[in-house]
Each structure stands twice: as structure tokens, then as C-alpha cells.
Amino acid sequence: MAKTKGNRIQVILECTEHKATGLPGTSRYITTKNKKNTPDRMEIKKFNPILKKMTVHKEIK
């Protein structure tokens, strides 16, 4: 699961657009968030090196 250090936890962000393309591989980023300030799942635009463009990455469990 996620490592904890107080309220700050480690989360994994995965590209949402990559699955629809059918290309091999996946784009994932590891980051931290403060669970007290942001209890909902994160959704951030990050660079996908396989698609070579900025895409929406959502938090996965």
C-alpha cells in the first residue's frame, strides 16, 4: 500500500489516455500528498513520454 509519514502519503499517478491508444507500456508517476488537505483522488496534467504530450494522470490505489 502507501507509505505514511504523518498525514503525508505516497500515491501513484497513472495516465488515463494511454489505455485507449493500444500502445505498449504505461506512464506512471510517484508523488506525495497531504491526506488531510486533499482527501479526494488527485488528477494532474503530466507529460507522457510514450505519447509525447501532456495528458491527465489520475491517482490509483
DRENLUM-972607 format. One record per atom (N, C-alpha, C): residue number from 1; residue in three letters; chain; atom name; x, z, y. Coordinates in nm, 3 decimals, always signed. Layout:
BEGIN
<rec n="NUM" res="ALA" chain="A" atom="CA" east="X" up="Z" north="Y"/>
...
This chain:
BEGIN
<rec n="1" res="MET" chain="A" atom="N" east="+0.085" up="+0.000" north="-0.118"/>
<rec n="1" res="MET" chain="A" atom="CA" east="+0.000" up="+0.000" north="+0.000"/>
<rec n="1" res="MET" chain="A" atom="C" east="+0.089" up="+0.000" north="+0.124"/>
<rec n="2" res="ALA" chain="A" atom="N" east="+0.042" up="+0.053" north="+0.234"/>
<rec n="2" res="ALA" chain="A" atom="CA" east="+0.117" up="+0.051" north="+0.359"/>
<rec n="2" res="ALA" chain="A" atom="C" east="+0.196" up="+0.180" north="+0.377"/>
<rec n="3" res="LYS" chain="A" atom="N" east="+0.316" up="+0.167" north="+0.434"/>
<rec n="3" res="LYS" chain="A" atom="CA" east="+0.397" up="+0.284" north="+0.465"/>
<rec n="3" res="LYS" chain="A" atom="C" east="+0.340" up="+0.351" north="+0.590"/>
<rec n="4" res="THR" chain="A" atom="N" east="+0.348" up="+0.483" north="+0.596"/>
<rec n="4" res="THR" chain="A" atom="CA" east="+0.293" up="+0.552" north="+0.712"/>
<rec n="4" res="THR" chain="A" atom="C" east="+0.401" up="+0.634" north="+0.782"/>
<rec n="5" res="LYS" chain="A" atom="N" east="+0.386" up="+0.649" north="+0.910"/>
<rec n="5" res="LYS" chain="A" atom="CA" east="+0.471" up="+0.734" north="+0.992"/>
<rec n="5" res="LYS" chain="A" atom="C" east="+0.381" up="+0.787" north="+1.103"/>
<rec n="6" res="GLY" chain="A" atom="N" east="+0.305" up="+0.893" north="+1.073"/>
<rec n="6" res="GLY" chain="A" atom="CA" east="+0.206" up="+0.944" north="+1.168"/>
<rec n="6" res="GLY" chain="A" atom="C" east="+0.085" up="+0.852" north="+1.166"/>
<rec n="7" res="ASN" chain="A" atom="N" east="+0.044" up="+0.807" north="+1.284"/>
<rec n="7" res="ASN" chain="A" atom="CA" east="-0.070" up="+0.715" north="+1.294"/>
<rec n="7" res="ASN" chain="A" atom="C" east="-0.028" up="+0.569" north="+1.282"/>
<rec n="8" res="ARG" chain="A" atom="N" east="+0.104" up="+0.543" north="+1.287"/>
<rec n="8" res="ARG" chain="A" atom="CA" east="+0.155" up="+0.405" north="+1.283"/>
<rec n="8" res="ARG" chain="A" atom="C" east="+0.173" up="+0.362" north="+1.138"/>
<rec n="9" res="ILE" chain="A" atom="N" east="+0.108" up="+0.249" north="+1.101"/>
<rec n="9" res="ILE" chain="A" atom="CA" east="+0.119" up="+0.198" north="+0.965"/>
<rec n="9" res="ILE" chain="A" atom="C" east="+0.172" up="+0.056" north="+0.966"/>
<rec n="10" res="GLN" chain="A" atom="N" east="+0.229" up="+0.015" north="+0.852"/>
<rec n="10" res="GLN" chain="A" atom="CA" east="+0.282" up="-0.120" north="+0.837"/>
<rec n="10" res="GLN" chain="A" atom="C" east="+0.172" up="-0.210" north="+0.781"/>
<rec n="11" res="VAL" chain="A" atom="N" east="+0.152" up="-0.327" north="+0.842"/>
<rec n="11" res="VAL" chain="A" atom="CA" east="+0.049" up="-0.421" north="+0.798"/>
<rec n="11" res="VAL" chain="A" atom="C" east="+0.111" up="-0.559" north="+0.776"/>
<rec n="12" res="ILE" chain="A" atom="N" east="+0.042" up="-0.640" north="+0.694"/>
<rec n="12" res="ILE" chain="A" atom="CA" east="+0.085" up="-0.777" north="+0.665"/>
<rec n="12" res="ILE" chain="A" atom="C" east="-0.015" up="-0.872" north="+0.729"/>
<rec n="13" res="LEU" chain="A" atom="N" east="+0.037" up="-0.971" north="+0.803"/>
<rec n="13" res="LEU" chain="A" atom="CA" east="-0.047" up="-1.073" north="+0.865"/>
<rec n="13" res="LEU" chain="A" atom="C" east="-0.028" up="-1.203" north="+0.789"/>
<rec n="14" res="GLU" chain="A" atom="N" east="-0.139" up="-1.270" north="+0.753"/>
<rec n="14" res="GLU" chain="A" atom="CA" east="-0.133" up="-1.395" north="+0.677"/>
<rec n="14" res="GLU" chain="A" atom="C" east="-0.209" up="-1.504" north="+0.752"/>
<rec n="15" res="CYS" chain="A" atom="N" east="-0.156" up="-1.626" north="+0.747"/>
<rec n="15" res="CYS" chain="A" atom="CA" east="-0.216" up="-1.741" north="+0.816"/>
<rec n="15" res="CYS" chain="A" atom="C" east="-0.352" up="-1.774" north="+0.754"/>
<rec n="16" res="THR" chain="A" atom="N" east="-0.450" up="-1.802" north="+0.840"/>
<rec n="16" res="THR" chain="A" atom="CA" east="-0.585" up="-1.835" north="+0.792"/>
<rec n="16" res="THR" chain="A" atom="C" east="-0.604" up="-1.986" north="+0.773"/>
<rec n="17" res="GLU" chain="A" atom="N" east="-0.529" up="-2.067" north="+0.846"/>
<rec n="17" res="GLU" chain="A" atom="CA" east="-0.546" up="-2.213" north="+0.840"/>
<rec n="17" res="GLU" chain="A" atom="C" east="-0.466" up="-2.279" north="+0.728"/>
<rec n="18" res="HIS" chain="A" atom="N" east="-0.368" up="-2.208" north="+0.674"/>
<rec n="18" res="HIS" chain="A" atom="CA" east="-0.277" up="-2.268" north="+0.576"/>
<rec n="18" res="HIS" chain="A" atom="C" east="-0.345" up="-2.300" north="+0.442"/>
<rec n="19" res="LYS" chain="A" atom="N" east="-0.439" up="-2.216" north="+0.400"/>
<rec n="19" res="LYS" chain="A" atom="CA" east="-0.506" up="-2.235" north="+0.270"/>
<rec n="19" res="LYS" chain="A" atom="C" east="-0.582" up="-2.368" north="+0.264"/>
<rec n="20" res="ALA" chain="A" atom="N" east="-0.641" up="-2.407" north="+0.374"/>
<rec n="20" res="ALA" chain="A" atom="CA" east="-0.723" up="-2.529" north="+0.378"/>
<rec n="20" res="ALA" chain="A" atom="C" east="-0.640" up="-2.657" north="+0.369"/>
<rec n="21" res="THR" chain="A" atom="N" east="-0.510" up="-2.651" north="+0.404"/>
<rec n="21" res="THR" chain="A" atom="CA" east="-0.428" up="-2.772" north="+0.407"/>
<rec n="21" res="THR" chain="A" atom="C" east="-0.385" up="-2.816" north="+0.268"/>
<rec n="22" res="GLY" chain="A" atom="N" east="-0.373" up="-2.723" north="+0.174"/>
<rec n="22" res="GLY" chain="A" atom="CA" east="-0.329" up="-2.757" north="+0.039"/>
<rec n="22" res="GLY" chain="A" atom="C" east="-0.178" up="-2.766" north="+0.023"/>
<rec n="23" res="LEU" chain="A" atom="N" east="-0.103" up="-2.734" north="+0.128"/>
<rec n="23" res="LEU" chain="A" atom="CA" east="+0.043" up="-2.736" north="+0.120"/>
<rec n="23" res="LEU" chain="A" atom="C" east="+0.093" up="-2.614" north="+0.044"/>
<rec n="24" res="PRO" chain="A" atom="N" east="+0.206" up="-2.625" north="-0.027"/>
<rec n="24" res="PRO" chain="A" atom="CA" east="+0.259" up="-2.508" north="-0.099"/>
<rec n="24" res="PRO" chain="A" atom="C" east="+0.317" up="-2.406" north="-0.003"/>
<rec n="25" res="GLY" chain="A" atom="N" east="+0.322" up="-2.281" north="-0.047"/>
<rec n="25" res="GLY" chain="A" atom="CA" east="+0.379" up="-2.173" north="+0.033"/>
<rec n="25" res="GLY" chain="A" atom="C" east="+0.273" up="-2.105" north="+0.117"/>
<rec n="26" res="THR" chain="A" atom="N" east="+0.316" up="-2.003" north="+0.190"/>
<rec n="26" res="THR" chain="A" atom="CA" east="+0.226" up="-1.930" north="+0.278"/>
<rec n="26" res="THR" chain="A" atom="C" east="+0.306" up="-1.871" north="+0.394"/>
<rec n="27" res="SER" chain="A" atom="N" east="+0.240" up="-1.846" north="+0.506"/>
<rec n="27" res="SER" chain="A" atom="CA" east="+0.305" up="-1.788" north="+0.623"/>
<rec n="27" res="SER" chain="A" atom="C" east="+0.257" up="-1.644" north="+0.637"/>
<rec n="28" res="ARG" chain="A" atom="N" east="+0.351" up="-1.549" north="+0.622"/>
<rec n="28" res="ARG" chain="A" atom="CA" east="+0.318" up="-1.407" north="+0.634"/>
<rec n="28" res="ARG" chain="A" atom="C" east="+0.417" up="-1.339" north="+0.727"/>
<rec n="29" res="TYR" chain="A" atom="N" east="+0.367" up="-1.243" north="+0.804"/>
<rec n="29" res="TYR" chain="A" atom="CA" east="+0.449" up="-1.162" north="+0.892"/>
<rec n="29" res="TYR" chain="A" atom="C" east="+0.420" up="-1.015" north="+0.862"/>
<rec n="30" res="ILE" chain="A" atom="N" east="+0.522" up="-0.929" north="+0.875"/>
<rec n="30" res="ILE" chain="A" atom="CA" east="+0.505" up="-0.784" north="+0.861"/>
<rec n="30" res="ILE" chain="A" atom="C" east="+0.522" up="-0.722" north="+0.999"/>
<rec n="31" res="THR" chain="A" atom="N" east="+0.428" up="-0.636" north="+1.037"/>
<rec n="31" res="THR" chain="A" atom="CA" east="+0.434" up="-0.568" north="+1.166"/>
<rec n="31" res="THR" chain="A" atom="C" east="+0.375" up="-0.429" north="+1.151"/>
<rec n="32" res="THR" chain="A" atom="N" east="+0.376" up="-0.352" north="+1.259"/>
<rec n="32" res="THR" chain="A" atom="CA" east="+0.316" up="-0.219" north="+1.256"/>
<rec n="32" res="THR" chain="A" atom="C" east="+0.205" up="-0.212" north="+1.360"/>
<rec n="33" res="LYS" chain="A" atom="N" east="+0.111" up="-0.120" north="+1.336"/>
<rec n="33" res="LYS" chain="A" atom="CA" east="+0.004" up="-0.097" north="+1.434"/>
<rec n="33" res="LYS" chain="A" atom="C" east="-0.031" up="+0.051" north="+1.433"/>
<rec n="34" res="ASN" chain="A" atom="N" east="-0.087" up="+0.097" north="+1.542"/>
<rec n="34" res="ASN" chain="A" atom="CA" east="-0.132" up="+0.233" north="+1.554"/>
<rec n="34" res="ASN" chain="A" atom="C" east="-0.278" up="+0.238" north="+1.507"/>
<rec n="35" res="LYS" chain="A" atom="N" east="-0.302" up="+0.302" north="+1.393"/>
<rec n="35" res="LYS" chain="A" atom="CA" east="-0.435" up="+0.304" north="+1.333"/>
<rec n="35" res="LYS" chain="A" atom="C" east="-0.537" up="+0.377" north="+1.421"/>
<rec n="36" res="LYS" chain="A" atom="N" east="-0.490" up="+0.471" north="+1.502"/>
<rec n="36" res="LYS" chain="A" atom="CA" east="-0.580" up="+0.545" north="+1.591"/>
<rec n="36" res="LYS" chain="A" atom="C" east="-0.632" up="+0.456" north="+1.703"/>
<rec n="37" res="ASN" chain="A" atom="N" east="-0.546" up="+0.372" north="+1.760"/>
<rec n="37" res="ASN" chain="A" atom="CA" east="-0.585" up="+0.284" north="+1.871"/>
<rec n="37" res="ASN" chain="A" atom="C" east="-0.656" up="+0.158" north="+1.823"/>
<rec n="38" res="THR" chain="A" atom="N" east="-0.616" up="+0.104" north="+1.707"/>
<rec n="38" res="THR" chain="A" atom="CA" east="-0.675" up="-0.021" north="+1.656"/>
<rec n="38" res="THR" chain="A" atom="C" east="-0.719" up="-0.002" north="+1.512"/>
<rec n="39" res="PRO" chain="A" atom="N" east="-0.836" up="+0.060" north="+1.489"/>
<rec n="39" res="PRO" chain="A" atom="CA" east="-0.883" up="+0.082" north="+1.352"/>
<rec n="39" res="PRO" chain="A" atom="C" east="-0.929" up="-0.047" north="+1.284"/>
<rec n="40" res="ASP" chain="A" atom="N" east="-0.966" up="-0.149" north="+1.363"/>
<rec n="40" res="ASP" chain="A" atom="CA" east="-1.011" up="-0.276" north="+1.306"/>
<rec n="40" res="ASP" chain="A" atom="C" east="-0.892" up="-0.358" north="+1.258"/>
<rec n="41" res="ARG" chain="A" atom="N" east="-0.920" up="-0.466" north="+1.186"/>
<rec n="41" res="ARG" chain="A" atom="CA" east="-0.813" up="-0.554" north="+1.139"/>
<rec n="41" res="ARG" chain="A" atom="C" east="-0.759" up="-0.638" north="+1.254"/>
<rec n="42" res="MET" chain="A" atom="N" east="-0.627" up="-0.654" north="+1.255"/>
<rec n="42" res="MET" chain="A" atom="CA" east="-0.562" up="-0.731" north="+1.362"/>
<rec n="42" res="MET" chain="A" atom="C" east="-0.580" up="-0.881" north="+1.340"/>
<rec n="43" res="GLU" chain="A" atom="N" east="-0.580" up="-0.955" north="+1.450"/>
<rec n="43" res="GLU" chain="A" atom="CA" east="-0.588" up="-1.101" north="+1.446"/>
<rec n="43" res="GLU" chain="A" atom="C" east="-0.502" up="-1.152" north="+1.562"/>
<rec n="44" res="ILE" chain="A" atom="N" east="-0.387" up="-1.214" north="+1.528"/>
<rec n="44" res="ILE" chain="A" atom="CA" east="-0.289" up="-1.255" north="+1.629"/>
<rec n="44" res="ILE" chain="A" atom="C" east="-0.249" up="-1.401" north="+1.605"/>
<rec n="45" res="LYS" chain="A" atom="N" east="-0.223" up="-1.473" north="+1.714"/>
<rec n="45" res="LYS" chain="A" atom="CA" east="-0.170" up="-1.609" north="+1.701"/>
<rec n="45" res="LYS" chain="A" atom="C" east="-0.018" up="-1.599" north="+1.683"/>
<rec n="46" res="LYS" chain="A" atom="N" east="+0.031" up="-1.654" north="+1.571"/>
<rec n="46" res="LYS" chain="A" atom="CA" east="+0.174" up="-1.653" north="+1.540"/>
<rec n="46" res="LYS" chain="A" atom="C" east="+0.215" up="-1.796" north="+1.499"/>
<rec n="47" res="PHE" chain="A" atom="N" east="+0.346" up="-1.821" north="+1.498"/>
<rec n="47" res="PHE" chain="A" atom="CA" east="+0.396" up="-1.953" north="+1.460"/>
<rec n="47" res="PHE" chain="A" atom="C" east="+0.401" up="-1.967" north="+1.308"/>
<rec n="48" res="ASN" chain="A" atom="N" east="+0.345" up="-2.075" north="+1.257"/>
<rec n="48" res="ASN" chain="A" atom="CA" east="+0.351" up="-2.107" north="+1.114"/>
<rec n="48" res="ASN" chain="A" atom="C" east="+0.459" up="-2.213" north="+1.095"/>
<rec n="49" res="PRO" chain="A" atom="N" east="+0.574" up="-2.180" north="+1.032"/>
<rec n="49" res="PRO" chain="A" atom="CA" east="+0.683" up="-2.277" north="+1.019"/>
<rec n="49" res="PRO" chain="A" atom="C" east="+0.651" up="-2.392" north="+0.924"/>
<rec n="50" res="ILE" chain="A" atom="N" east="+0.558" up="-2.375" north="+0.832"/>
<rec n="50" res="ILE" chain="A" atom="CA" east="+0.522" up="-2.482" north="+0.739"/>
<rec n="50" res="ILE" chain="A" atom="C" east="+0.436" up="-2.587" north="+0.809"/>
<rec n="51" res="LEU" chain="A" atom="N" east="+0.338" up="-2.542" north="+0.889"/>
<rec n="51" res="LEU" chain="A" atom="CA" east="+0.253" up="-2.635" north="+0.964"/>
<rec n="51" res="LEU" chain="A" atom="C" east="+0.317" up="-2.675" north="+1.097"/>
<rec n="52" res="LYS" chain="A" atom="N" east="+0.421" up="-2.603" north="+1.138"/>
<rec n="52" res="LYS" chain="A" atom="CA" east="+0.494" up="-2.628" north="+1.262"/>
<rec n="52" res="LYS" chain="A" atom="C" east="+0.404" up="-2.620" north="+1.386"/>
<rec n="53" res="LYS" chain="A" atom="N" east="+0.316" up="-2.517" north="+1.389"/>
<rec n="53" res="LYS" chain="A" atom="CA" east="+0.232" up="-2.494" north="+1.506"/>
<rec n="53" res="LYS" chain="A" atom="C" east="+0.183" up="-2.350" north="+1.508"/>
<rec n="54" res="MET" chain="A" atom="N" east="+0.127" up="-2.308" north="+1.621"/>
<rec n="54" res="MET" chain="A" atom="CA" east="+0.072" up="-2.173" north="+1.635"/>
<rec n="54" res="MET" chain="A" atom="C" east="-0.065" up="-2.169" north="+1.565"/>
<rec n="55" res="THR" chain="A" atom="N" east="-0.083" up="-2.068" north="+1.479"/>
<rec n="55" res="THR" chain="A" atom="CA" east="-0.209" up="-2.051" north="+1.407"/>
<rec n="55" res="THR" chain="A" atom="C" east="-0.251" up="-1.905" north="+1.412"/>
<rec n="56" res="VAL" chain="A" atom="N" east="-0.377" up="-1.879" north="+1.377"/>
<rec n="56" res="VAL" chain="A" atom="CA" east="-0.430" up="-1.744" north="+1.375"/>
<rec n="56" res="VAL" chain="A" atom="C" east="-0.387" up="-1.677" north="+1.244"/>
<rec n="57" res="HIS" chain="A" atom="N" east="-0.329" up="-1.558" north="+1.256"/>
<rec n="57" res="HIS" chain="A" atom="CA" east="-0.289" up="-1.478" north="+1.140"/>
<rec n="57" res="HIS" chain="A" atom="C" east="-0.374" up="-1.352" north="+1.140"/>
<rec n="58" res="LYS" chain="A" atom="N" east="-0.435" up="-1.320" north="+1.024"/>
<rec n="58" res="LYS" chain="A" atom="CA" east="-0.519" up="-1.202" north="+1.011"/>
<rec n="58" res="LYS" chain="A" atom="C" east="-0.454" up="-1.100" north="+0.919"/>
<rec n="59" res="GLU" chain="A" atom="N" east="-0.488" up="-0.975" north="+0.942"/>
<rec n="59" res="GLU" chain="A" atom="CA" east="-0.436" up="-0.865" north="+0.860"/>
<rec n="59" res="GLU" chain="A" atom="C" east="-0.499" up="-0.869" north="+0.720"/>
<rec n="60" res="ILE" chain="A" atom="N" east="-0.414" up="-0.850" north="+0.618"/>
<rec n="60" res="ILE" chain="A" atom="CA" east="-0.463" up="-0.845" north="+0.481"/>
<rec n="60" res="ILE" chain="A" atom="C" east="-0.429" up="-0.707" north="+0.423"/>
<rec n="61" res="LYS" chain="A" atom="N" east="-0.497" up="-0.670" north="+0.314"/>
<rec n="61" res="LYS" chain="A" atom="CA" east="-0.468" up="-0.541" north="+0.251"/>
<rec n="61" res="LYS" chain="A" atom="C" east="-0.368" up="-0.560" north="+0.140"/>
